[in-house]
Amino acid sequence: MWTKNMEKKKTYPTLSKDIKTEIVIVGGGITGALTAHYFMKQGMRCVLVDKSNIATHATSASTAILKYEINQGLKNLMSQVGEQNAQHAFLFGYQAVMEISQIVKEINSSCDFSFKPAFFYTEDPRQTDAMEQECTARQAIGIHCELFTQENNKDEFSFNFESGIYSHYGAAIMNPVQFTHDLIKFNVDKGLEVFENTTIVDYNLSSHQSILTTENEFTITADKVIICTGVNALEFFNHEKPFCQLYRTFSILTKPVDNFIGWKDSCIIRNDQKPYTYVRPTLTNEIVIGGEDLAIDRLDGDIANMGDRDPLALQHYHQLLRRVRKMFPQINEIKTACWFHGLFIDTKDGLPFIGKHPDYPGAYFNLGYGSNGILNALIGAKLISQDVAGKNPRELDIFKFNRY
């Protein structure tokens, strides 16, 4: 989906000697790239390694919806983590969208970044009061949004809704693979060392100095280790009770369409159902629709290891296609160009895990779990780099391990 119009991607060598550095970042997706960027801005010596190639796995399967809102909603999040922490979490996401746009300009990325409005809606008339309260809570912290109702705004969209929150700012779309490659290359030119196809098989972690060993028995000695490996980071926590939930999520990309009739400002759309459905455009007039999430109870189970053409996967793809056609009956010839699915990790409060873990001295984790993975990655990169620099950001408490 993301590589069809990209120029040939730059490749990087496999680690073939022992090295020393200040910071080693494990994971070469968008989270690792952002983390490296913030450490490089501080002038620190950084090494980034990935077991495969840059921007594969989760980054290549991302729909790259950059949206400030957290799935739980501000009001629900307040009841879980407290009013102030919930408000900070929403505003962090709001600001992160703006910071991504600044990075795109700084590195001159060709990732098709574009700001978009966002519409979060319900079809359930019993939820209209809650939607109004949610809108008011967001407006109270400076979010530029307004309440849409079926009575006053029914002509804005061709699908049915009872009410919804239309956010004018705080959302965007982009190509995450192109952005990751551009960001890494920008920092390689400034001294970042990158090694692909370099699998870490042993972590000898220490608050003084850590030693990572690769499958080819080379070592990386570092002052700090930053783990940015997403789903694979769960191997560090096998002994703990589950603190997150895995899902298999499905998406389709349509062929280009000739109009966006019935779709106000071709905004980003999400409903309040469980599992929810989201829709976004591309700058080349395709439509991405996703959802149909399936919970994963076992990593060795069928859902966790589903193939692209598994009958159940095909069933979910066809359901998504039917849904987008029903939502936009005036958009002609909505046809599938490709489909894909990937693993998605959510947490009880919808917030990521960022920072230190008591069992792993010398290491930080930047795990952008939750619906806003890219924005969470940026938030984590900023806070971790500040903490390593001795600034002790209090905001890390919002995203700490063992918070529930």
N, C-alpha and C positions, 0 to 999 in steps of 0.2 A: 504493500500500500504506500509506504513512505519513500521507497527507494526508486520507484519507476522513472522519475524525472531527475534523479540526482546524477551528478557527474561521478566518475569513478572515485570511490572512497579511498582516503589515505589509509594505509596499513602500517602496523607497528611490529617490531621484532618480538620474539620470545626471549625472556630473560635467560642469559647464558653465562652469568658470572655472579659472584657474591657482591652485593652493593650495600651502602649505608646511606641513610637519608634522615631528615627530620620527621617527615610525614609520609606514611604509606597509606594509600587509599585503595581498598579492595572493592572492585566493582566498576566496570567501565560503561555503565549506562548513564542516563541523564543525571541521576543522583550523584554518582561518582564524579561526573564532569563538573557539576555545580560546586561540589565540595572542593575539588581541586582548584577551581577558579577563585574561591574565597580565600583559600590558604595562599595561593600564589599572589593575590593582592596584598597580602601581608609580608611578602618577600621571603617566604619560607621555602626550603628545598623539599620538593614533593615528587613522589613516585606513584603512579597509578597502574594497577595490574588488573587484568580480567582473564578468566579461565577460557574465554572464547574470543570473539571479536567485539570491537567497540560498537555499542548501540544495538546489540542484538538482544534476544530474549524479551524482557518486559518492555523495554523502551520501544522496540519495533512493533509491539502489540498494543501500545498505548493509543487511545483515541485523542490524546493531547487536548483535552478540554481543560482550560485554565479558568477556574471559577472559584470565587472567594467563599461561597457558601459551603457549609459542612452539612452532610446528609441529615444529621439529626435535627437541624434547625437551631436557631439561636435560643429560642425559649426552652426547648428540650435539653440543649447542652447546658444551659444555666442550672437546670435541676440536677445535672450530673456532676458538674465540675465547679459550680459556683458562678455567680453573675459576672464577676470581674474577669475570671479566667476565660469564660465563654466569650465575652466581648473581645478580649485580647486575641483569642484564637481566630475569630472572624476578621478582625482588623489586620492581623498578620497576613491572612490570605488575600485580603483586599490590596494590601501594600505589595505583596509578592508579585501579583500580576503586573503592577507598575514596574517593579524591579526587573522582571523578566524582559519587559519591553526595553528598558535601559541597557541591559546586557546585549540584547539583539543589536541595538545601535552601536554599542561599544565595539563589538567584535565584527560588525558588518555582516551579520548572518543572513543567508538567503533562505531562511526557514519559513517564509510566508506567514510571519506573525501578523495577526490582525485583531484589534479590539472588537468585541462583540457585546451587545446586550445579552441578558439571560432571563429566561422566563421559567419560573417554578410554579406548577399549578396542581390543582386538585379537581377531580370530577365528582367528588363526594360532597353533596350539599351540607352534610353534617360537619365538614371541616372548614366551612367558610369563616366562622368566628375565629378559629385557631389561625387561619391564614392571615386574617386582618391583624391579630395580635402579633404574629410573627413579623409582619411588615412594619408595624409600629415600633417593635423592638429594634429592628435593623435601622430604621430611620433615626432612632434616638442616639445611635452611635455614629451617625454621619454617613451611613450607606445611602446612596442616591437611588432610591427605589420607590415604586408606587404600587398600589393595589389595583389589579384588574378584576373586574367582575363580568359575569355573563350579561348583566343588564346594560352595562356601560361600554363594554369593550368586545362584544361578541364578534364584530367584523374584523378584528385584528388577526384572528386565526381561523382556519377552516375546520379545526377539530373542536369537539365539545370540551368546555371546562366550566366549572362553577365560579372559581376565583383563582387568583394567582398573584405572585409577586414579580413585577417586571423591574429588573435591575438595569439601570442605564450604563453603569460602569462596573468594573471589577471582574470582567471576564474577557477571554481571548481564545484564539485558536492558533496553532502553528504545526509545523512538521518537526516532531521531536527527534527524529533520527538525524536530519540535517542540522538542527540546532546543536545536538550533542557533538557531532563531528566538527562543526565550526568552532564550538567552544573549546574542545580539546586541542585542535590545531592552533588556535589563538594562544593557548597557554604553553603548548610545546615550543612555539616560537619564542616564548619568554623563559624557557628552561625546564618546563615540566617533562619528566621522563615517563614514557608510556610503554607497557609491555602487554601484548596480546598473547592469547593461548598460553597463559602462565597460571597454572592452578596451584593454589596454596593448599598444602596437605597437613601442615602443622603450624599452630599458633602458640609460641612460647611467649606469653604476655607478662609484662612486668611494668610497674609504675615508673621504673627508672629507664629501662630500655627493653624493647621487644624484638624477638627474632622470628621471622616467618620463613618457612621452608617450602620450596616448590616441589612438584612431583619429580623434577629432574635434579633434586637435591642441591639447588642453589639457595642462598639465604638473602633475606632483606632485613637489615638491622635498622630499626627506626625508633625515634623518641616516642611517637604516638602512632597508633593504628586506628584508621577510620573504616568501619565496616559499612559498605553501601550495597549489599548484595540482595536486598529485597527478600523474596521467598526463601532463598538459600540461607539467609541468616537464621532461619528457624532452627537450623541444626545446632546452634549454640544453646537453645532453650528446650531441648527434648525432655529434660528432667523436670521442667516446671509444668504446673497445671496450665491448660490452654489460656492464653491471654489475648488471642485473636481468632478470627474465623476465616477460613479459606473458602473462596468461591471460584467456580469456573464461569467466566462471563463471555458473552458472544456479541459479535459486531459484524455488520455488513457495510461495504462501500458500494454505492450505486454508480452507474455510469452517469456522465454529466447530464443534467436536466436543462430544459430551455427556459424555465422560469421558477420563481419561488412564490407563486400566488398562494395566498392563505397563510403566509408565514412572515409575520411582521419583522422587518429588518433582517431577515434570515438569521435570527438570534439563536443562541444555544437554548435548548429546551430540555426540561426534566419534569417528570410527574412525581407524585408522592406515593405511588404504589410500592409494594414490596413483593418481589424485586421491582425497582423502578426502571423506566425506559428513558433514554436520553437521545437527543437528535442534535446534530451540528452540521453545518455546511462546510465545504472546502472552498478555497479561493478559485478553484477551477470548476465550480458548480456541481460537484458531486455531493451526495448526502451520506453522512455516517449515522447509522442508528445502532444502538447497542442496548444490552440488558439481558433479560432472560436468565439471570444468574442462578446457578445450581450450587448448593452448599456442598463442601467437601469434608467428609468425616475422616477419611484415611488417605494418606499420601500414596499408599500402594493400591488404592481402589480404582475403579473404572473411570469415575469422573475426573479424578486427578490426572489420569494418564490417557485421556480421550484423544483420539486421532481427529484430523480435520474432517474426514468424511464418515465419521461415526454416525449411525442412523439417528441417534439422539441429537447430535450436533446439527445435522441437516434439518431436523424438525424445528429446532430453535431458530436457525437462519430463516427458514420459510415463514415462521411466525413473525419475525422482525420485519420481513419484507411486506407481509400482509398489513402489518400495523402502520408502517410508514405510508403505504398507499391509501389506507383508510384515513389517516390524518390529513393527507394532502391530495384530495381527489382531483383538484384542478391542475396538478403537476402531471403532465403527460409522460408516459413511457418511463416510469421508474423501474429500472432493471438492475439486477445485481452485477457488479463488476468483479468483486471478490468478497470473500468472507474470512473471518479469522476468529480465534478465541484464545483466551489466556487466563492465567491465574490472577485473582484479585484478593487482597487481604484487607479485611476490615477489623476494627477494634470496637470494644464495647461502647466507647464514647465518640468514635469516629475520628479521633486524633492520632497522630503518628507517635512512634517511640523515638526519642532523640536524646542522646547524651550517654552518660556512663552507665554501666551495669555493675553492681557490687561483686559479681563473680569474675569479672574480666578486667583486672587492673591494666592500665596502659592503653585501653581501647575505648573508642567512642562508637556509637551506633547511630547511623542516619537512616532510619527505616521509615520511609514515607507512606506507611500504611494508611488506609482510608481512601476516600474517593478523590482527594486532591493530591495525588502522588507527586506531581511535578512541583506544585507550589510548596508542599510539605518538604520536598527535597531542598528547595532554596532556603526555607526557614531553618531547616536543620544545618545546612552548610554555614549560614550566617552565625547561628548560635554556637555551634561547635567550634568554629574558628575563633570566635570571641572568647570562648571559655579557655581554649588552649593558650590564647594570648594573655590570659590572666584577668580578663574583664568580668568574669563570673556573672553572666547574664541571668537575672532572676527568672526570666521567662522559661528557662529550661525546666523549671518545676512543673509547668503545665503539661509537658510532654514526657516526663520521666517514667522510667520503669517502676513497677510495683505501685502505681498510683491507684489501682483498684484491685 
